[in-house]
Amino acid sequence: MLEREEVLKLAKLSRLEVAEGDIEAVKGHLDKMLDHLEALKALDLSNVEPMTAVENGETILREDVPVQGFTLDQAFANAPAVENDHSTAIAPLLIL
């Protein structure tokens, strides 16, 4: 279904690097996903009520109970550096 150029365009838009040898395999996976979506589109869902959650049951919430939080010393105990009651460490950016 998809052409090679479309796979490369999707990879670029998704900021994914696809090796030349993997293009056909990725194309096959994407084609399977599109085939599955087409099969879902063919279903008659006119009598199916829309869902607002995975479960139809009532959500049970616990009571909020106030508890003592951390002191500044406890909160910054493992911080590499603290300045004016703030950590000066820069969190790494994690991109999956």
N, C-alpha and C positions, 0 to 999 in steps of 0.2 A: 504494500500500500504506500508506504513512505519512500521517497526517493533519497538517494545519498545526500544531496544538497540540503534536503529538509532535516535530515538527521544532524548534519553539521550546523545548520542554523539553530536548531533546538539546543544543541550542545553549547553553542556560543551564547545564546540567550540565558541558558542555565549556568553559564560560567563553568562548564565542565570541559575538561580536556579529554578527547576521545582519540586514542591511538588509531592510526590508519588500519591496523589489523583488526581492530575491535568494531569498526563501523558496521559491518554486516551483522555481527552479534547484537549490537545495540538496536539496529534496525529491526531485527527479528523480535526482540523483546518489546519494542514500541508497537510493532504491528500486532502482537498478541494482545497488548493492552487496548489498542484501538478496536480490535475485533470483539473483545469482551465488552467494551462500552457500547458497541453497536448491538450486541445481543441484549444488553440491559435496556437500550432504547426501544427494542421491539416488544418489551413486556407491557401488558395492559395493566396499568396501575391506577385506573380511574376509580376503583372502589377501595383504594388503600388510603387510610387516613395518614396525614403527615405526622411525623414523629418530632417531638421536641427534646427527647432524651433517649438513650439506649434502653433504659428500663421504664416501664409504665408505672412502677410502684412509687410510693411517696418517698421523698428524700428525708432521711432521718438525720437531723443535726443534733450535735451535742450542745449543751449549755456552755456559754462563754464563762470561763472562770478566770478572773484576774490572777496573775502570778507575778512574783518578783522577777524583773528582768536582770540582765547582766549589769554589773558595775562597769565603769570605763576601764578599770584595770583588767577585769575579766575579758571584756570585749576585745581589748587590744593586746592581750597576753601573747599572741602568736604573730602579731603584725611586725613586719621587718622594721618599720619606722613610723613614729607617731609625732604629729605636730599640731598644736592647738586643738587637741581632742579629736583629731581626724587622722586616719591612716594615710600615709603618703605613698603607699605602694600602688602601682598601676596594675590593674587586673589585666591578664592576657586576653586577647580577643580570640574566641574559639569559633571557628566556622566549620560546620559539618557539611 
